[in-house]
Amino acid sequence: MSKAVLKFIRLSPTKARLIARQVQGMNAELALASLEFTPNKAARVISKVIASAVANGGYEPDEVVISSCRVDAGPVLKRFRPRARGSASGIRKPTSHVLVEVSKQAKKED
């Protein structure tokens, strides 16, 4: 089993979790192929982390399965936007930590 972690990525954790749930339990090669055509920022980020986890273990993408794909919330960058009459409103810029674990796929007997 090998893993890869990407920390402090400027991406909302709630949006990234939608993609992470889709690829969990998938074959790595199939997951990378499906993420290539998913039009989200989270899909590009998670596909890079999956590719890194596969490379960290020295595996080929077709022989491993994604055992865990987790997205945790990182620190929130707090900014402000000036508003009318000298007041201000807050802007939250969330960050995420992405953790992907891949493990060897069990051989299927035909």
Phi and psi restraints in degrees (range 20) as a CNS / XPLOR table:
assign (resid 1 and name C) (resid 2 and name N)
       (resid 2 and name CA) (resid 2 and name C) 1.0 -131.7 20.0 2
assign (resid 2 and name N) (resid 2 and name CA)
       (resid 2 and name C) (resid 3 and name N) 1.0 160.0 20.0 2
assign (resid 2 and name C) (resid 3 and name N)
       (resid 3 and name CA) (resid 3 and name C) 1.0 -141.3 20.0 2
assign (resid 3 and name N) (resid 3 and name CA)
       (resid 3 and name C) (resid 4 and name N) 1.0 163.0 20.0 2
assign (resid 3 and name C) (resid 4 and name N)
       (resid 4 and name CA) (resid 4 and name C) 1.0 -141.8 20.0 2
assign (resid 4 and name N) (resid 4 and name CA)
       (resid 4 and name C) (resid 5 and name N) 1.0 143.1 20.0 2
assign (resid 4 and name C) (resid 5 and name N)
       (resid 5 and name CA) (resid 5 and name C) 1.0 -128.4 20.0 2
assign (resid 5 and name N) (resid 5 and name CA)
       (resid 5 and name C) (resid 6 and name N) 1.0 134.6 20.0 2
assign (resid 5 and name C) (resid 6 and name N)
       (resid 6 and name CA) (resid 6 and name C) 1.0 -121.7 20.0 2
assign (resid 6 and name N) (resid 6 and name CA)
       (resid 6 and name C) (resid 7 and name N) 1.0 120.1 20.0 2
assign (resid 6 and name C) (resid 7 and name N)
       (resid 7 and name CA) (resid 7 and name C) 1.0 -111.6 20.0 2
assign (resid 7 and name N) (resid 7 and name CA)
       (resid 7 and name C) (resid 8 and name N) 1.0 155.1 20.0 2
assign (resid 7 and name C) (resid 8 and name N)
       (resid 8 and name CA) (resid 8 and name C) 1.0 58.6 20.0 2
assign (resid 8 and name N) (resid 8 and name CA)
       (resid 8 and name C) (resid 9 and name N) 1.0 38.2 20.0 2
assign (resid 8 and name C) (resid 9 and name N)
       (resid 9 and name CA) (resid 9 and name C) 1.0 -82.8 20.0 2
assign (resid 9 and name N) (resid 9 and name CA)
       (resid 9 and name C) (resid 10 and name N) 1.0 136.8 20.0 2
assign (resid 9 and name C) (resid 10 and name N)
       (resid 10 and name CA) (resid 10 and name C) 1.0 -79.1 20.0 2
assign (resid 10 and name N) (resid 10 and name CA)
       (resid 10 and name C) (resid 11 and name N) 1.0 83.1 20.0 2
assign (resid 10 and name C) (resid 11 and name N)
       (resid 11 and name CA) (resid 11 and name C) 1.0 -154.9 20.0 2
assign (resid 11 and name N) (resid 11 and name CA)
       (resid 11 and name C) (resid 12 and name N) 1.0 138.4 20.0 2
assign (resid 11 and name C) (resid 12 and name N)
       (resid 12 and name CA) (resid 12 and name C) 1.0 -68.8 20.0 2
assign (resid 12 and name N) (resid 12 and name CA)
       (resid 12 and name C) (resid 13 and name N) 1.0 129.7 20.0 2
assign (resid 12 and name C) (resid 13 and name N)
       (resid 13 and name CA) (resid 13 and name C) 1.0 -64.6 20.0 2
assign (resid 13 and name N) (resid 13 and name CA)
       (resid 13 and name C) (resid 14 and name N) 1.0 -32.6 20.0 2
assign (resid 13 and name C) (resid 14 and name N)
       (resid 14 and name CA) (resid 14 and name C) 1.0 -68.0 20.0 2
assign (resid 14 and name N) (resid 14 and name CA)
       (resid 14 and name C) (resid 15 and name N) 1.0 -37.2 20.0 2
assign (resid 14 and name C) (resid 15 and name N)
       (resid 15 and name CA) (resid 15 and name C) 1.0 -72.1 20.0 2
assign (resid 15 and name N) (resid 15 and name CA)
       (resid 15 and name C) (resid 16 and name N) 1.0 -36.0 20.0 2
assign (resid 15 and name C) (resid 16 and name N)
       (resid 16 and name CA) (resid 16 and name C) 1.0 -72.7 20.0 2
assign (resid 16 and name N) (resid 16 and name CA)
       (resid 16 and name C) (resid 17 and name N) 1.0 -30.8 20.0 2
assign (resid 16 and name C) (resid 17 and name N)
       (resid 17 and name CA) (resid 17 and name C) 1.0 -66.3 20.0 2
assign (resid 17 and name N) (resid 17 and name CA)
       (resid 17 and name C) (resid 18 and name N) 1.0 -29.2 20.0 2
assign (resid 17 and name C) (resid 18 and name N)
       (resid 18 and name CA) (resid 18 and name C) 1.0 -61.2 20.0 2
assign (resid 18 and name N) (resid 18 and name CA)
       (resid 18 and name C) (resid 19 and name N) 1.0 -42.0 20.0 2
assign (resid 18 and name C) (resid 19 and name N)
       (resid 19 and name CA) (resid 19 and name C) 1.0 -75.1 20.0 2
assign (resid 19 and name N) (resid 19 and name CA)
       (resid 19 and name C) (resid 20 and name N) 1.0 -37.8 20.0 2
assign (resid 19 and name C) (resid 20 and name N)
       (resid 20 and name CA) (resid 20 and name C) 1.0 -63.3 20.0 2
assign (resid 20 and name N) (resid 20 and name CA)
       (resid 20 and name C) (resid 21 and name N) 1.0 -36.6 20.0 2
assign (resid 20 and name C) (resid 21 and name N)
       (resid 21 and name CA) (resid 21 and name C) 1.0 -68.6 20.0 2
assign (resid 21 and name N) (resid 21 and name CA)
       (resid 21 and name C) (resid 22 and name N) 1.0 -30.7 20.0 2
assign (resid 21 and name C) (resid 22 and name N)
       (resid 22 and name CA) (resid 22 and name C) 1.0 -68.3 20.0 2
assign (resid 22 and name N) (resid 22 and name CA)
       (resid 22 and name C) (resid 23 and name N) 1.0 -39.1 20.0 2
assign (resid 22 and name C) (resid 23 and name N)
       (resid 23 and name CA) (resid 23 and name C) 1.0 -90.8 20.0 2
assign (resid 23 and name N) (resid 23 and name CA)
       (resid 23 and name C) (resid 24 and name N) 1.0 -10.8 20.0 2
assign (resid 23 and name C) (resid 24 and name N)
       (resid 24 and name CA) (resid 24 and name C) 1.0 -64.8 20.0 2
assign (resid 24 and name N) (resid 24 and name CA)
       (resid 24 and name C) (resid 25 and name N) 1.0 127.6 20.0 2
assign (resid 24 and name C) (resid 25 and name N)
       (resid 25 and name CA) (resid 25 and name C) 1.0 88.3 20.0 2
assign (resid 25 and name N) (resid 25 and name CA)
       (resid 25 and name C) (resid 26 and name N) 1.0 -3.8 20.0 2
assign (resid 25 and name C) (resid 26 and name N)
       (resid 26 and name CA) (resid 26 and name C) 1.0 -83.0 20.0 2
assign (resid 26 and name N) (resid 26 and name CA)
       (resid 26 and name C) (resid 27 and name N) 1.0 160.0 20.0 2
assign (resid 26 and name C) (resid 27 and name N)
       (resid 27 and name CA) (resid 27 and name C) 1.0 -66.7 20.0 2
assign (resid 27 and name N) (resid 27 and name CA)
       (resid 27 and name C) (resid 28 and name N) 1.0 141.6 20.0 2
assign (resid 27 and name C) (resid 28 and name N)
       (resid 28 and name CA) (resid 28 and name C) 1.0 -64.1 20.0 2
assign (resid 28 and name N) (resid 28 and name CA)
       (resid 28 and name C) (resid 29 and name N) 1.0 -38.1 20.0 2
assign (resid 28 and name C) (resid 29 and name N)
       (resid 29 and name CA) (resid 29 and name C) 1.0 -66.2 20.0 2
assign (resid 29 and name N) (resid 29 and name CA)
       (resid 29 and name C) (resid 30 and name N) 1.0 -41.5 20.0 2
assign (resid 29 and name C) (resid 30 and name N)
       (resid 30 and name CA) (resid 30 and name C) 1.0 -67.5 20.0 2
assign (resid 30 and name N) (resid 30 and name CA)
       (resid 30 and name C) (resid 31 and name N) 1.0 -38.7 20.0 2
assign (resid 30 and name C) (resid 31 and name N)
       (resid 31 and name CA) (resid 31 and name C) 1.0 -65.5 20.0 2
assign (resid 31 and name N) (resid 31 and name CA)
       (resid 31 and name C) (resid 32 and name N) 1.0 -43.5 20.0 2
assign (resid 31 and name C) (resid 32 and name N)
       (resid 32 and name CA) (resid 32 and name C) 1.0 -63.8 20.0 2
assign (resid 32 and name N) (resid 32 and name CA)
       (resid 32 and name C) (resid 33 and name N) 1.0 -38.3 20.0 2
assign (resid 32 and name C) (resid 33 and name N)
       (resid 33 and name CA) (resid 33 and name C) 1.0 -67.1 20.0 2
assign (resid 33 and name N) (resid 33 and name CA)
       (resid 33 and name C) (resid 34 and name N) 1.0 -41.0 20.0 2
assign (resid 33 and name C) (resid 34 and name N)
       (resid 34 and name CA) (resid 34 and name C) 1.0 -73.4 20.0 2
assign (resid 34 and name N) (resid 34 and name CA)
       (resid 34 and name C) (resid 35 and name N) 1.0 -33.8 20.0 2
assign (resid 34 and name C) (resid 35 and name N)
       (resid 35 and name CA) (resid 35 and name C) 1.0 -71.1 20.0 2
assign (resid 35 and name N) (resid 35 and name CA)
       (resid 35 and name C) (resid 36 and name N) 1.0 -24.0 20.0 2
assign (resid 35 and name C) (resid 36 and name N)
       (resid 36 and name CA) (resid 36 and name C) 1.0 -63.6 20.0 2
assign (resid 36 and name N) (resid 36 and name CA)
       (resid 36 and name C) (resid 37 and name N) 1.0 -30.6 20.0 2
assign (resid 36 and name C) (resid 37 and name N)
       (resid 37 and name CA) (resid 37 and name C) 1.0 -105.1 20.0 2
assign (resid 37 and name N) (resid 37 and name CA)
       (resid 37 and name C) (resid 38 and name N) 1.0 11.7 20.0 2
assign (resid 37 and name C) (resid 38 and name N)
       (resid 38 and name CA) (resid 38 and name C) 1.0 -92.6 20.0 2
assign (resid 38 and name N) (resid 38 and name CA)
       (resid 38 and name C) (resid 39 and name N) 1.0 122.1 20.0 2
assign (resid 38 and name C) (resid 39 and name N)
       (resid 39 and name CA) (resid 39 and name C) 1.0 -85.6 20.0 2
assign (resid 39 and name N) (resid 39 and name CA)
       (resid 39 and name C) (resid 40 and name N) 1.0 53.5 20.0 2
assign (resid 39 and name C) (resid 40 and name N)
       (resid 40 and name CA) (resid 40 and name C) 1.0 -124.4 20.0 2
assign (resid 40 and name N) (resid 40 and name CA)
       (resid 40 and name C) (resid 41 and name N) 1.0 152.4 20.0 2
assign (resid 40 and name C) (resid 41 and name N)
       (resid 41 and name CA) (resid 41 and name C) 1.0 -64.5 20.0 2
assign (resid 41 and name N) (resid 41 and name CA)
       (resid 41 and name C) (resid 42 and name N) 1.0 -37.8 20.0 2
assign (resid 41 and name C) (resid 42 and name N)
       (resid 42 and name CA) (resid 42 and name C) 1.0 -62.9 20.0 2
assign (resid 42 and name N) (resid 42 and name CA)
       (resid 42 and name C) (resid 43 and name N) 1.0 -34.1 20.0 2
assign (resid 42 and name C) (resid 43 and name N)
       (resid 43 and name CA) (resid 43 and name C) 1.0 -65.8 20.0 2
assign (resid 43 and name N) (resid 43 and name CA)
       (resid 43 and name C) (resid 44 and name N) 1.0 -41.2 20.0 2
assign (resid 43 and name C) (resid 44 and name N)
       (resid 44 and name CA) (resid 44 and name C) 1.0 -64.7 20.0 2
assign (resid 44 and name N) (resid 44 and name CA)
       (resid 44 and name C) (resid 45 and name N) 1.0 -42.8 20.0 2
assign (resid 44 and name C) (resid 45 and name N)
       (resid 45 and name CA) (resid 45 and name C) 1.0 -66.3 20.0 2
assign (resid 45 and name N) (resid 45 and name CA)
       (resid 45 and name C) (resid 46 and name N) 1.0 -47.1 20.0 2
assign (resid 45 and name C) (resid 46 and name N)
       (resid 46 and name CA) (resid 46 and name C) 1.0 -67.9 20.0 2
assign (resid 46 and name N) (resid 46 and name CA)
       (resid 46 and name C) (resid 47 and name N) 1.0 -34.4 20.0 2
assign (resid 46 and name C) (resid 47 and name N)
       (resid 47 and name CA) (resid 47 and name C) 1.0 -66.2 20.0 2
assign (resid 47 and name N) (resid 47 and name CA)
       (resid 47 and name C) (resid 48 and name N) 1.0 -35.5 20.0 2
assign (resid 47 and name C) (resid 48 and name N)
       (resid 48 and name CA) (resid 48 and name C) 1.0 -67.2 20.0 2
assign (resid 48 and name N) (resid 48 and name CA)
       (resid 48 and name C) (resid 49 and name N) 1.0 -37.5 20.0 2
assign (resid 48 and name C) (resid 49 and name N)
       (resid 49 and name CA) (resid 49 and name C) 1.0 -70.1 20.0 2
assign (resid 49 and name N) (resid 49 and name CA)
       (resid 49 and name C) (resid 50 and name N) 1.0 -37.7 20.0 2
assign (resid 49 and name C) (resid 50 and name N)
       (resid 50 and name CA) (resid 50 and name C) 1.0 -63.8 20.0 2
assign (resid 50 and name N) (resid 50 and name CA)
       (resid 50 and name C) (resid 51 and name N) 1.0 -44.4 20.0 2
assign (resid 50 and name C) (resid 51 and name N)
       (resid 51 and name CA) (resid 51 and name C) 1.0 -62.1 20.0 2
assign (resid 51 and name N) (resid 51 and name CA)
       (resid 51 and name C) (resid 52 and name N) 1.0 -36.9 20.0 2
assign (resid 51 and name C) (resid 52 and name N)
       (resid 52 and name CA) (resid 52 and name C) 1.0 -67.8 20.0 2
assign (resid 52 and name N) (resid 52 and name CA)
       (resid 52 and name C) (resid 53 and name N) 1.0 -40.2 20.0 2
assign (resid 52 and name C) (resid 53 and name N)
       (resid 53 and name CA) (resid 53 and name C) 1.0 -65.9 20.0 2
assign (resid 53 and name N) (resid 53 and name CA)
       (resid 53 and name C) (resid 54 and name N) 1.0 -37.7 20.0 2
assign (resid 53 and name C) (resid 54 and name N)
       (resid 54 and name CA) (resid 54 and name C) 1.0 -66.2 20.0 2
assign (resid 54 and name N) (resid 54 and name CA)
       (resid 54 and name C) (resid 55 and name N) 1.0 -43.0 20.0 2
assign (resid 54 and name C) (resid 55 and name N)
       (resid 55 and name CA) (resid 55 and name C) 1.0 -68.4 20.0 2
assign (resid 55 and name N) (resid 55 and name CA)
       (resid 55 and name C) (resid 56 and name N) 1.0 -34.4 20.0 2
assign (resid 55 and name C) (resid 56 and name N)
       (resid 56 and name CA) (resid 56 and name C) 1.0 -62.6 20.0 2
assign (resid 56 and name N) (resid 56 and name CA)
       (resid 56 and name C) (resid 57 and name N) 1.0 -33.4 20.0 2
assign (resid 56 and name C) (resid 57 and name N)
       (resid 57 and name CA) (resid 57 and name C) 1.0 -86.5 20.0 2
assign (resid 57 and name N) (resid 57 and name CA)
       (resid 57 and name C) (resid 58 and name N) 1.0 -9.6 20.0 2
assign (resid 57 and name C) (resid 58 and name N)
       (resid 58 and name CA) (resid 58 and name C) 1.0 73.3 20.0 2
assign (resid 58 and name N) (resid 58 and name CA)
       (resid 58 and name C) (resid 59 and name N) 1.0 26.4 20.0 2
assign (resid 58 and name C) (resid 59 and name N)
       (resid 59 and name CA) (resid 59 and name C) 1.0 -96.5 20.0 2
assign (resid 59 and name N) (resid 59 and name CA)
       (resid 59 and name C) (resid 60 and name N) 1.0 171.5 20.0 2
assign (resid 59 and name C) (resid 60 and name N)
       (resid 60 and name CA) (resid 60 and name C) 1.0 -98.2 20.0 2
assign (resid 60 and name N) (resid 60 and name CA)
       (resid 60 and name C) (resid 61 and name N) 1.0 147.7 20.0 2
assign (resid 60 and name C) (resid 61 and name N)
       (resid 61 and name CA) (resid 61 and name C) 1.0 -60.7 20.0 2
assign (resid 61 and name N) (resid 61 and name CA)
       (resid 61 and name C) (resid 62 and name N) 1.0 -25.9 20.0 2
assign (resid 61 and name C) (resid 62 and name N)
       (resid 62 and name CA) (resid 62 and name C) 1.0 -81.5 20.0 2
assign (resid 62 and name N) (resid 62 and name CA)
       (resid 62 and name C) (resid 63 and name N) 1.0 -9.4 20.0 2
assign (resid 62 and name C) (resid 63 and name N)
       (resid 63 and name CA) (resid 63 and name C) 1.0 -106.4 20.0 2
assign (resid 63 and name N) (resid 63 and name CA)
       (resid 63 and name C) (resid 64 and name N) 1.0 3.9 20.0 2
assign (resid 63 and name C) (resid 64 and name N)
       (resid 64 and name CA) (resid 64 and name C) 1.0 -123.8 20.0 2
assign (resid 64 and name N) (resid 64 and name CA)
       (resid 64 and name C) (resid 65 and name N) 1.0 157.8 20.0 2
assign (resid 64 and name C) (resid 65 and name N)
       (resid 65 and name CA) (resid 65 and name C) 1.0 -122.4 20.0 2
assign (resid 65 and name N) (resid 65 and name CA)
       (resid 65 and name C) (resid 66 and name N) 1.0 147.5 20.0 2
assign (resid 65 and name C) (resid 66 and name N)
       (resid 66 and name CA) (resid 66 and name C) 1.0 -80.4 20.0 2
assign (resid 66 and name N) (resid 66 and name CA)
       (resid 66 and name C) (resid 67 and name N) 1.0 105.4 20.0 2
assign (resid 66 and name C) (resid 67 and name N)
       (resid 67 and name CA) (resid 67 and name C) 1.0 -81.3 20.0 2
assign (resid 67 and name N) (resid 67 and name CA)
       (resid 67 and name C) (resid 68 and name N) 1.0 -31.5 20.0 2
assign (resid 67 and name C) (resid 68 and name N)
       (resid 68 and name CA) (resid 68 and name C) 1.0 -149.7 20.0 2
assign (resid 68 and name N) (resid 68 and name CA)
       (resid 68 and name C) (resid 69 and name N) 1.0 133.2 20.0 2
assign (resid 68 and name C) (resid 69 and name N)
       (resid 69 and name CA) (resid 69 and name C) 1.0 -134.5 20.0 2
assign (resid 69 and name N) (resid 69 and name CA)
       (resid 69 and name C) (resid 70 and name N) 1.0 108.3 20.0 2
assign (resid 69 and name C) (resid 70 and name N)
       (resid 70 and name CA) (resid 70 and name C) 1.0 -122.5 20.0 2
assign (resid 70 and name N) (resid 70 and name CA)
       (resid 70 and name C) (resid 71 and name N) 1.0 139.4 20.0 2
assign (resid 70 and name C) (resid 71 and name N)
       (resid 71 and name CA) (resid 71 and name C) 1.0 -123.4 20.0 2
assign (resid 71 and name N) (resid 71 and name CA)
       (resid 71 and name C) (resid 72 and name N) 1.0 117.0 20.0 2
assign (resid 71 and name C) (resid 72 and name N)
       (resid 72 and name CA) (resid 72 and name C) 1.0 -107.3 20.0 2
assign (resid 72 and name N) (resid 72 and name CA)
       (resid 72 and name C) (resid 73 and name N) 1.0 155.4 20.0 2
assign (resid 72 and name C) (resid 73 and name N)
       (resid 73 and name CA) (resid 73 and name C) 1.0 -79.4 20.0 2
assign (resid 73 and name N) (resid 73 and name CA)
       (resid 73 and name C) (resid 74 and name N) 1.0 135.2 20.0 2
assign (resid 73 and name C) (resid 74 and name N)
       (resid 74 and name CA) (resid 74 and name C) 1.0 -100.3 20.0 2
assign (resid 74 and name N) (resid 74 and name CA)
       (resid 74 and name C) (resid 75 and name N) 1.0 -169.1 20.0 2
assign (resid 74 and name C) (resid 75 and name N)
       (resid 75 and name CA) (resid 75 and name C) 1.0 -67.7 20.0 2
assign (resid 75 and name N) (resid 75 and name CA)
       (resid 75 and name C) (resid 76 and name N) 1.0 152.8 20.0 2
assign (resid 75 and name C) (resid 76 and name N)
       (resid 76 and name CA) (resid 76 and name C) 1.0 -102.6 20.0 2
assign (resid 76 and name N) (resid 76 and name CA)
       (resid 76 and name C) (resid 77 and name N) 1.0 125.8 20.0 2
assign (resid 76 and name C) (resid 77 and name N)
       (resid 77 and name CA) (resid 77 and name C) 1.0 -80.9 20.0 2
assign (resid 77 and name N) (resid 77 and name CA)
       (resid 77 and name C) (resid 78 and name N) 1.0 123.1 20.0 2
assign (resid 77 and name C) (resid 78 and name N)
       (resid 78 and name CA) (resid 78 and name C) 1.0 -105.0 20.0 2
assign (resid 78 and name N) (resid 78 and name CA)
       (resid 78 and name C) (resid 79 and name N) 1.0 123.1 20.0 2
assign (resid 78 and name C) (resid 79 and name N)
       (resid 79 and name CA) (resid 79 and name C) 1.0 -124.2 20.0 2
assign (resid 79 and name N) (resid 79 and name CA)
       (resid 79 and name C) (resid 80 and name N) 1.0 173.4 20.0 2
assign (resid 79 and name C) (resid 80 and name N)
       (resid 80 and name CA) (resid 80 and name C) 1.0 -135.7 20.0 2
assign (resid 80 and name N) (resid 80 and name CA)
       (resid 80 and name C) (resid 81 and name N) 1.0 154.3 20.0 2
assign (resid 80 and name C) (resid 81 and name N)
       (resid 81 and name CA) (resid 81 and name C) 1.0 -119.9 20.0 2
assign (resid 81 and name N) (resid 81 and name CA)
       (resid 81 and name C) (resid 82 and name N) 1.0 126.7 20.0 2
assign (resid 81 and name C) (resid 82 and name N)
       (resid 82 and name CA) (resid 82 and name C) 1.0 -64.6 20.0 2
assign (resid 82 and name N) (resid 82 and name CA)
       (resid 82 and name C) (resid 83 and name N) 1.0 139.1 20.0 2
assign (resid 82 and name C) (resid 83 and name N)
       (resid 83 and name CA) (resid 83 and name C) 1.0 -124.0 20.0 2
assign (resid 83 and name N) (resid 83 and name CA)
       (resid 83 and name C) (resid 84 and name N) 1.0 -172.7 20.0 2
assign (resid 83 and name C) (resid 84 and name N)
       (resid 84 and name CA) (resid 84 and name C) 1.0 -66.9 20.0 2
assign (resid 84 and name N) (resid 84 and name CA)
       (resid 84 and name C) (resid 85 and name N) 1.0 150.3 20.0 2
assign (resid 84 and name C) (resid 85 and name N)
       (resid 85 and name CA) (resid 85 and name C) 1.0 59.4 20.0 2
assign (resid 85 and name N) (resid 85 and name CA)
       (resid 85 and name C) (resid 86 and name N) 1.0 33.8 20.0 2
assign (resid 85 and name C) (resid 86 and name N)
       (resid 86 and name CA) (resid 86 and name C) 1.0 78.6 20.0 2
assign (resid 86 and name N) (resid 86 and name CA)
       (resid 86 and name C) (resid 87 and name N) 1.0 7.2 20.0 2
assign (resid 86 and name C) (resid 87 and name N)
       (resid 87 and name CA) (resid 87 and name C) 1.0 -91.2 20.0 2
assign (resid 87 and name N) (resid 87 and name CA)
       (resid 87 and name C) (resid 88 and name N) 1.0 178.3 20.0 2
assign (resid 87 and name C) (resid 88 and name N)
       (resid 88 and name CA) (resid 88 and name C) 1.0 -143.5 20.0 2
assign (resid 88 and name N) (resid 88 and name CA)
       (resid 88 and name C) (resid 89 and name N) 1.0 151.7 20.0 2
assign (resid 88 and name C) (resid 89 and name N)
       (resid 89 and name CA) (resid 89 and name C) 1.0 -121.6 20.0 2
assign (resid 89 and name N) (resid 89 and name CA)
       (resid 89 and name C) (resid 90 and name N) 1.0 153.3 20.0 2
assign (resid 89 and name C) (resid 90 and name N)
       (resid 90 and name CA) (resid 90 and name C) 1.0 -85.5 20.0 2
assign (resid 90 and name N) (resid 90 and name CA)
       (resid 90 and name C) (resid 91 and name N) 1.0 151.4 20.0 2
assign (resid 90 and name C) (resid 91 and name N)
       (resid 91 and name CA) (resid 91 and name C) 1.0 -124.7 20.0 2
assign (resid 91 and name N) (resid 91 and name CA)
       (resid 91 and name C) (resid 92 and name N) 1.0 127.8 20.0 2
assign (resid 91 and name C) (resid 92 and name N)
       (resid 92 and name CA) (resid 92 and name C) 1.0 -103.9 20.0 2
assign (resid 92 and name N) (resid 92 and name CA)
       (resid 92 and name C) (resid 93 and name N) 1.0 125.7 20.0 2
assign (resid 92 and name C) (resid 93 and name N)
       (resid 93 and name CA) (resid 93 and name C) 1.0 -114.5 20.0 2
assign (resid 93 and name N) (resid 93 and name CA)
       (resid 93 and name C) (resid 94 and name N) 1.0 94.9 20.0 2
assign (resid 93 and name C) (resid 94 and name N)
       (resid 94 and name CA) (resid 94 and name C) 1.0 -74.6 20.0 2
assign (resid 94 and name N) (resid 94 and name CA)
       (resid 94 and name C) (resid 95 and name N) 1.0 153.5 20.0 2
assign (resid 94 and name C) (resid 95 and name N)
       (resid 95 and name CA) (resid 95 and name C) 1.0 -123.0 20.0 2
assign (resid 95 and name N) (resid 95 and name CA)
       (resid 95 and name C) (resid 96 and name N) 1.0 164.3 20.0 2
assign (resid 95 and name C) (resid 96 and name N)
       (resid 96 and name CA) (resid 96 and name C) 1.0 -135.9 20.0 2
assign (resid 96 and name N) (resid 96 and name CA)
       (resid 96 and name C) (resid 97 and name N) 1.0 157.5 20.0 2
assign (resid 96 and name C) (resid 97 and name N)
       (resid 97 and name CA) (resid 97 and name C) 1.0 -118.2 20.0 2
assign (resid 97 and name N) (resid 97 and name CA)
       (resid 97 and name C) (resid 98 and name N) 1.0 124.0 20.0 2
assign (resid 97 and name C) (resid 98 and name N)
       (resid 98 and name CA) (resid 98 and name C) 1.0 -110.0 20.0 2
assign (resid 98 and name N) (resid 98 and name CA)
       (resid 98 and name C) (resid 99 and name N) 1.0 127.0 20.0 2
assign (resid 98 and name C) (resid 99 and name N)
       (resid 99 and name CA) (resid 99 and name C) 1.0 -123.3 20.0 2
assign (resid 99 and name N) (resid 99 and name CA)
       (resid 99 and name C) (resid 100 and name N) 1.0 125.6 20.0 2
assign (resid 99 and name C) (resid 100 and name N)
       (resid 100 and name CA) (resid 100 and name C) 1.0 -124.9 20.0 2
assign (resid 100 and name N) (resid 100 and name CA)
       (resid 100 and name C) (resid 101 and name N) 1.0 130.0 20.0 2
assign (resid 100 and name C) (resid 101 and name N)
       (resid 101 and name CA) (resid 101 and name C) 1.0 -119.0 20.0 2
assign (resid 101 and name N) (resid 101 and name CA)
       (resid 101 and name C) (resid 102 and name N) 1.0 131.8 20.0 2
assign (resid 101 and name C) (resid 102 and name N)
       (resid 102 and name CA) (resid 102 and name C) 1.0 -119.1 20.0 2
assign (resid 102 and name N) (resid 102 and name CA)
       (resid 102 and name C) (resid 103 and name N) 1.0 146.9 20.0 2
assign (resid 102 and name C) (resid 103 and name N)
       (resid 103 and name CA) (resid 103 and name C) 1.0 -135.3 20.0 2
assign (resid 103 and name N) (resid 103 and name CA)
       (resid 103 and name C) (resid 104 and name N) 1.0 159.6 20.0 2
assign (resid 103 and name C) (resid 104 and name N)
       (resid 104 and name CA) (resid 104 and name C) 1.0 -62.7 20.0 2
assign (resid 104 and name N) (resid 104 and name CA)
       (resid 104 and name C) (resid 105 and name N) 1.0 135.1 20.0 2
assign (resid 104 and name C) (resid 105 and name N)
       (resid 105 and name CA) (resid 105 and name C) 1.0 -82.5 20.0 2
assign (resid 105 and name N) (resid 105 and name CA)
       (resid 105 and name C) (resid 106 and name N) 1.0 137.7 20.0 2
assign (resid 105 and name C) (resid 106 and name N)
       (resid 106 and name CA) (resid 106 and name C) 1.0 -68.6 20.0 2
assign (resid 106 and name N) (resid 106 and name CA)
       (resid 106 and name C) (resid 107 and name N) 1.0 137.6 20.0 2
assign (resid 106 and name C) (resid 107 and name N)
       (resid 107 and name CA) (resid 107 and name C) 1.0 -69.8 20.0 2
assign (resid 107 and name N) (resid 107 and name CA)
       (resid 107 and name C) (resid 108 and name N) 1.0 134.8 20.0 2
assign (resid 107 and name C) (resid 108 and name N)
       (resid 108 and name CA) (resid 108 and name C) 1.0 -93.1 20.0 2
assign (resid 108 and name N) (resid 108 and name CA)
       (resid 108 and name C) (resid 109 and name N) 1.0 128.5 20.0 2
assign (resid 108 and name C) (resid 109 and name N)
       (resid 109 and name CA) (resid 109 and name C) 1.0 -86.8 20.0 2
assign (resid 109 and name N) (resid 109 and name CA)
       (resid 109 and name C) (resid 110 and name N) 1.0 129.4 20.0 2
